[in-house]
Amino acid sequence: MTIRLTKVALIFAVAFYYFLVVFNNVTTYDTNYQFVKHVLMMDAIFPGNRGLWRALNSPLWHNTFYLSVIAWETATMLSCAWGGIGMAKAFRRPASEFNQAKRLAILGLTLGLLMWLVAFLSVGGEWFLMWESKTWNGQEAAVRMFTVTGICLLLIAQPDVEGQT
């Protein structure tokens, strides 16, 4: 049961992390909005970069991107939380039932991985050249969260078997 307890604890920890992220993004909207705005405007990348044609300078785009990130984070949080509840309910059940209960948790972790890989590392990092900015560069945090989320997914996705401790 130690492995199951570890899996349940980790998925609730990830759900808690996303709760704090969503809470902060909603209650201090402007803080991370500024990050999104500057990444999309590409105003802190190397001068004269030929990729500046990609910049989005409209507040409508900035808010749309930011709100979509918040929605994505919310979906991740809810999937992880509901997945954790399902796993907790199936904690003492046969391995096959516990494995089935992990589906929402696996979905939530996958959503989290996709957010960091697609929204931050690919779109922000490569399309909007965030990696060139010393000020508005979230790649280190994105890699950190991709790694943490990926490790959790690898552990939780491992099938439980009868008699496992």
N, C-alpha and C positions, 0 to 999 in steps of 0.2 A: 504493500500500500504506500510505501515511501515514494515510489516513482509517480503514482497517481497524485499524491499530495503535492509533489513538486510541480506537476503539470497544472493542477488547479491553482496553486499559489502563483505560478508564473503568468497564467492567463489573466488572473485578477490584477496582478501587478501591471501588466500591459494596459488593461482597461483603465486602471487608476491613472497611469501616466497620460493616456489620451483624454481622460476626464479633465486633468489639470491643464493640458494643452488647449482643449476646447474652452474651458472656463477662462483661461487667460486671454485667448483670442477674442472671446466675446466681451469680457469685462474690461479689457484694455485694448480695444479694437485698433486704435491708432498705432500702437507700438509695433506690431508685426505688419500692419498695413504699410507702414513706412518701408519696411524691408521689402515687401512685395513690390511696392511702387518703384523703388530705386532699382531693383533687379530688372523689372520690365522696362524701365526707362533707359537702362544701360548707361546711366550717367556717371558711373564710377569705374568703367572699364578702360583699358589702354586707349590713350588719345589716338584719333585717326584710324581706329579699327574699321575695316571695310565691312564688318558685320552690323554696323550701327543701323542699317536700314530695317533691321528686325525690331527695333525699339518700339514699345507701345507707350505713348505719352498721355493717353486719355484716362482720366479718373474712372470712367466707366469700365475700361479694361482692368484697371487695378483692382477695383472693388469686385468685379466679376471673378477674377482669378482668386482673390483672397477669400471670397465667400465660397467658392468651389472647394478650396483647400479646407475650410472650416467644415463644410458639409462632408467631405471625404473623411476628415478626422472624426467627425461625429459618427459616421457609419462604422468606422473602424472601432471606436469606443463601444458602441452598442453591440456590435457583433461579438467582440471579445467579452463583454460583460454577460450577455445572454449565453454565450458559449460556456463561460465559466460557471454560470448558474446550472446549466444543463450537465456539465461535468460533475459539479458538486452533488447534484441529485442522483447521478449514476455512479457515484463514488464506490459504493459497496456492491454494485451489481456485477454480473458476469462481464468478462473482458469485451465480448462482442457488443454489449450495450454501452459500455464506457467508450469504446471506439466510435460508435455511432454518435454519442453525445458530443464528441469533439468537433463535429462538422462546422458549427458556427464559429467556434474558436479558431479553427484553421482558416475559415473564410476571413475573419477579422484580421488575423496575422498576415494573410496574403494581401488584403487591402492595404495594411500598413506598409508592407514591403513595396507594393506597387507605388504608393504615394511617394516614398523616399526615392525610389529608383526613377519613376517617371516624372513626377512634378518637380522634385528638387535636383536630382543629379542630371537627368536628361534635359528637361525643358529649361529649368533655371540655370543649371550648370553649363550645359553645352549650347542650347539654342540662344539663351540670353547672356551667355558668356560670363556667368556669375563668378567663375573661377578666376577671372582677371581682376576682380574687385577685392581690395584689402578691407574695405568697410562693410560691404553688403554681400558677404560670401558665407552661405550656409552649408557648404559642402561637408565640412568637418562634422557638423551636427547630423547631417543627413547620413553620412557613412556610419557614424556611431549608432544612430537609431536603426539603420538598415541591418547592422550587425547584431544588435541586441534582439531585434524582432526576428531576424533570421534564425538565430540560435534557439529562441523560444519555439519558433515554428518547427525546426528540426526535431526538437525534443518532444513536443506535444504530438506531432504527426506520427511518431514512432508507435506502431501498434502495441497495445497492451495484450498480454497473454495470461491465461489462467495460471495462478500460482506465482506470479511475479511479485517481488517484494518492493 
